Amino acid sequence: MREDETFRRRLRDHMAGQVAQLVQEVRAFTSDVVTAIQASVTGCRGVVLIVDSTERLGSPASTETEMQAAIRNLFIQNGDNLVFDDLHSVYLVPAWLPITDGGALRLDVVMFPTIRVAKRDGSDDEAGLRLLHDMVYKRMPDIENLIAPSDLRDLYRMSGGVQRVLFSLLKEVASRARRAVALPVQRTLIETSLDSIKTDYLAISTEVAPALRLIDRTKSVDGLREDDLNRLHKYFQALVVLQMTNGEKWFAIHPLMRQRLDLIRESLP
């Protein structure tokens, strides 16, 4: 494959034909599904497909960098194949996954910013909490039948203003509500839902814990050593460290991670 360009060209042409056939079959299947949904749902005005957590695609034989490159290529080079004539498709990717390349992307990109739910001194940011409240109620006007207002406010806070995290929390509560003895759900169910979502976050190593504690205390990355900043790169990517840009720029540790950081501090000599 490395030396015979003719073989490589034949292989590319063969695979291109296979991909084209697969795309045609997927489009035909999608069209059948959309037609079936519209026929069974009264007054259906359209069908939307939402694909979440695309950054979690993985392959046992691929490194994280290779998978990120593959996902990036999926959107940039094959964006046309992700668009359907009879289906509105929405692909949710984290802000740290680079899927733009200065204009080659064939899909519309919309950025959902992190909403500031706490001020620099740790007090509630009522404007941010209100934004999350309005957003949730637009989608789920009867949410208080499931979650009490005080618990809902706690979920807003614990989301750190990250909309994906908030809806993951709400989804977790809803899935556990089947076991609830009454509605709104009891507080213990809220706590177990929070604990479940915490497990999705990166583990904090003892090497980065001091740097994270410094950020939590000073609300800044100034004064960190260069090697600390290099180690923290993936924590910024995973939104363990949040950057606030409403006016003055400052940094904070995500609320779901702060307790874990405190436990590490207590275990260190």
Solvent accessible surface area in square Angstrom, and as a share of the most:
residue,aa,sasa,rsa
1,M,141,0.63
2,R,227,0.83
3,E,170,0.76
4,D,72,0.38
5,E,80,0.36
6,T,70,0.41
7,F,85,0.35
8,R,91,0.33
9,R,114,0.41
10,R,160,0.59
11,L,62,0.31
12,R,125,0.46
13,D,94,0.48
14,H,106,0.48
15,M,97,0.43
16,A,62,0.48
17,G,41,0.40
18,Q,86,0.38
19,V,71,0.41
20,A,50,0.39
21,Q,97,0.43
22,L,107,0.53
23,V,32,0.18
24,Q,124,0.55
25,E,94,0.42
26,V,66,0.38
27,R,76,0.28
28,A,60,0.46
29,F,140,0.58
30,T,16,0.09
31,S,42,0.27
32,D,98,0.51
33,V,58,0.33
34,V,5,0.03
35,T,85,0.50
36,A,60,0.46
37,I,64,0.32
38,Q,83,0.37
39,A,89,0.69
40,S,91,0.58
41,V,76,0.44
42,T,140,0.82
43,G,67,0.64
44,C,38,0.23
45,R,241,0.88
46,G,43,0.42
47,V,24,0.14
48,V,84,0.48
49,L,78,0.39
50,I,101,0.51
51,V,48,0.27
52,D,71,0.37
53,S,33,0.21
54,T,9,0.05
55,E,38,0.17
56,R,161,0.59
57,L,94,0.47
58,G,59,0.57
59,S,47,0.30
60,P,150,0.94
61,A,99,0.76
62,S,40,0.26
63,T,81,0.47
64,E,122,0.55
65,T,104,0.61
66,E,94,0.42
67,M,35,0.16
68,Q,38,0.17
69,A,60,0.46
70,A,51,0.39
71,I,5,0.03
72,R,84,0.31
73,N,69,0.35
74,L,60,0.30
75,F,3,0.01
76,I,3,0.01
77,Q,111,0.49
78,N,49,0.25
79,G,0,0.00
80,D,83,0.43
81,N,53,0.27
82,L,25,0.12
83,V,70,0.40
84,F,26,0.11
85,D,152,0.79
86,D,64,0.33
87,L,19,0.09
88,H,117,0.52
89,S,25,0.16
90,V,48,0.28
91,Y,48,0.18
92,L,54,0.27
93,V,39,0.22
94,P,17,0.11
95,A,76,0.59
96,W,69,0.24
97,L,5,0.02
98,P,67,0.42
99,I,17,0.09
100,T,74,0.43
101,D,57,0.29
102,G,86,0.83
103,G,69,0.66
104,A,51,0.39
105,L,26,0.13
106,R,121,0.44
107,L,36,0.18
108,D,141,0.73
109,V,79,0.45
110,V,107,0.62
111,M,125,0.56
112,F,126,0.52
113,P,87,0.55
114,T,47,0.28
115,I,25,0.13
116,R,56,0.20
117,V,7,0.04
118,A,33,0.26
119,K,98,0.42
120,R,96,0.35
121,D,120,0.62
122,G,56,0.54
123,S,53,0.34
124,D,41,0.21
125,D,10,0.05
126,E,98,0.44
127,A,73,0.56
128,G,4,0.04
129,L,4,0.02
130,R,139,0.51
131,L,103,0.51
132,L,0,0.00
133,H,46,0.20
134,D,61,0.32
135,M,47,0.21
136,V,0,0.00
137,Y,51,0.19
138,K,173,0.74
139,R,155,0.56
140,M,63,0.28
141,P,94,0.59
142,D,100,0.52
143,I,6,0.03
144,E,71,0.32
145,N,101,0.52
146,L,39,0.19
147,I,0,0.00
148,A,25,0.20
149,P,79,0.50
150,S,77,0.50
151,D,14,0.07
152,L,3,0.01
153,R,80,0.29
154,D,36,0.18
155,L,0,0.00
156,Y,7,0.02
157,R,78,0.29
158,M,49,0.22
159,S,0,0.00
160,G,1,0.01
161,G,0,0.00
162,V,12,0.07
163,Q,28,0.13
164,R,73,0.27
165,V,17,0.10
166,L,0,0.00
167,F,45,0.19
168,S,39,0.25
169,L,0,0.00
170,L,8,0.04
171,K,155,0.66
172,E,37,0.16
173,V,0,0.00
174,A,49,0.38
175,S,41,0.26
176,R,53,0.19
177,A,19,0.14
178,R,201,0.73
179,R,163,0.60
180,A,22,0.17
181,V,139,0.80
182,A,63,0.49
183,L,110,0.55
184,P,63,0.39
185,V,6,0.03
186,Q,71,0.32
187,R,94,0.34
188,T,93,0.54
189,L,15,0.07
190,I,0,0.00
191,E,72,0.32
192,T,61,0.35
193,S,0,0.00
194,L,9,0.04
195,D,75,0.39
196,S,31,0.20
197,I,15,0.08
198,K,33,0.14
199,T,103,0.60
200,D,85,0.44
201,Y,27,0.10
202,L,61,0.30
203,A,80,0.62
204,I,15,0.08
205,S,45,0.29
206,T,77,0.45
207,E,106,0.47
208,V,6,0.04
209,A,0,0.00
210,P,63,0.40
211,A,5,0.04
212,L,0,0.00
213,R,54,0.20
214,L,47,0.23
215,I,0,0.00
216,D,29,0.15
217,R,172,0.63
218,T,55,0.32
219,K,38,0.16
220,S,26,0.17
221,V,36,0.21
222,D,119,0.62
223,G,77,0.74
224,L,21,0.10
225,R,150,0.55
226,E,135,0.61
227,D,59,0.31
228,D,13,0.07
229,L,74,0.37
230,N,102,0.52
231,R,98,0.36
232,L,0,0.00
233,H,109,0.49
234,K,106,0.45
235,Y,4,0.01
236,F,58,0.24
237,Q,39,0.17
238,A,33,0.26
239,L,56,0.28
240,V,0,0.00
241,V,3,0.02
242,L,4,0.02
243,Q,87,0.39
244,M,12,0.05
245,T,86,0.50
246,N,83,0.43
247,G,75,0.72
248,E,119,0.53
249,K,117,0.50
250,W,12,0.04
251,F,18,0.08
252,A,8,0.06
253,I,0,0.00
254,H,0,0.00
255,P,25,0.16
256,L,1,0.00
257,M,0,0.00
258,R,84,0.31
259,Q,105,0.46
260,R,61,0.22
261,L,3,0.01
262,D,45,0.23
263,L,104,0.52
264,I,26,0.13
265,R,123,0.45
266,E,131,0.59
267,S,87,0.56
268,L,54,0.27
269,P,176,1.11
